[in-house]
């Protein structure tokens, strides 16, 4: 299977990923502001964003650090929030697993919610795509998102509290995830997992250090897996 670069699919991925700039910009800007307020230097903020490139996990870590949570709790919570990346990786392995190691390493680094959501939907719609087309599309989806994440994190870290609170930049966080999750709720398992995780997150919001999110995530994954198992058994003659 050829892994040759396909310009048209790269541009298609770039086009599909472009709308996410509208929410990634404020998202990154807010992180830069909050990270600076939490006491991180400009170098630390940018290193954090470039190395981790995982907004939800970064916000979780920053919030817990601001609350002086134990280091183990900060690390565990950030890893728990990013646990979905392991499932993303498993989902995309049948499509990109044949790539050379260095390309898989780059794909792993740029595997974020936006690149996964767009690529998974595209691969499903076009099952005849070659490895090269799939790879080109994947990297196209992130080609505008990643630079904007770095850029607006830098802007947020530089301007800090100069951004008026009336702009309500925190709106970007829920809107980003709603925009990605909505189209993915196509099966009873997806819907059940989302419902249980949201319900548990609300019920366990009183637990300190956001540990309720870990419980909600585990409950959601277990529910989704069980509903999928029931669905498969029901469809078996």
C-alpha positions, 0 to 999 in steps of 0.5 A, spaced: 500 500 500 503 506 497 504 511 502 505 517 497 503 524 499 497 526 496 496 533 495 489 534 494 487 530 500 492 534 504 488 540 502 481 537 503 484 535 510 486 543 511 479 545 509 476 541 513 480 543 519 480 550 518 473 551 522 476 549 528 481 555 528 475 559 530 475 555 537 482 553 538 484 560 538 480 563 544 482 556 547 489 557 546 489 564 548 485 562 555 490 557 556 496 562 555 493 567 560 491 562 565 498 558 565 501 565 566 496 567 572 498 560 575 505 562 575 509 559 569 514 563 565 513 564 558 518 559 556 514 554 561 508 556 558 510 555 551 514 548 552 508 546 556 503 547 550 508 545 544 510 538 548 503 536 550 499 539 545 493 537 549 488 542 551 484 539 556 489 535 559 493 542 560 487 546 563 486 540 568 493 540 570 494 548 570 487 548 575 490 543 579 497 546 580 493 553 582 489 549 587 496 546 590 494 539 589 499 533 590 504 532 584 501 525 583 494 527 583 496 533 577 499 527 573 494 522 574 488 527 572 492 529 566 493 522 564 486 520 565 483 526 561 488 524 555 486 517 556 481 518 550 488 518 546 489 511 547 482 509 544 483 514 538 490 511 537 487 504 537 481 506 532 486 509 527 491 504 527 488 499 522 488 506 517 495 508 519 499 503 522 503 501 516 506 507 516 514 507 517 516 509 525 518 516 524 511 518 520 507 514 526 511 518 531 509 524 528 502 522 527 502 520 534 504 527 536 499 530 532 493 526 534 488 531 537 481 531 538 480 535 531 485 530 527 482 524 530 474 526 529 475 529 522 480 523 520 475 517 523 469 520 519 473 521 512 476 514 513 469 511 514 466 515 508 471 513 503 473 506 505 477 506 498 482 511 500 490 509 500 495 509 505 498 515 502 491 519 502 489 517 509 496 520 511 495 526 507 488 527 510 490 526 517 496 531 517 492 536 513 487 536 518 492 539 523 496 543 519 492 549 521 490 547 528 497 546 531 500 552 529 494 556 531 495 553 538 502 555 539 501 562 536 495 564 540 498 560 547 504 565 546 499 571 545 495 569 551 502 568 555 504 575 553 498 579 554 496 576 560 490 579 564 490 585 559 484 581 556 478 583 558 473 578 562 468 580 558 470 577 552 469 570 556 474 566 552 472 560 556 466 559 551 471 556 547 472 550 551 465 547 551 464 549 544 470 545 541 468 539 544 461 539 543 463 541 535 467 534 535 463 530 540 456 531 536 457 528 530 460 522 533 454 520 537 452 515 531 450 509 535 447 507 542 453 505 545 456 512 543 450 516 546 450 511 552 457 513 554 456 520 553 450 520 557 453 516 563 459 520 563 456 527 563 451 525 569 457 522 573 461 528 572 455 532 575 454 528 580 461 527 583 463 534 582 464 535 589 470 531 589 476 535 590 481 536 585 477 534 579 477 527 581 470 526 579 472 527 572 476 520 572 470 517 575 466 519 570 470 517 564 471 510 567 464 510 568 462 512 561 467 507 557 465 501 561 458 503 559 459 504 552 463 498 552 457 494 555 452 497 550 456 495 544 457 488 547 449 488 548 448 490 541 452 485 538 449 480 542 442 482 540 444 482 532 447 475 533 443 470 530 
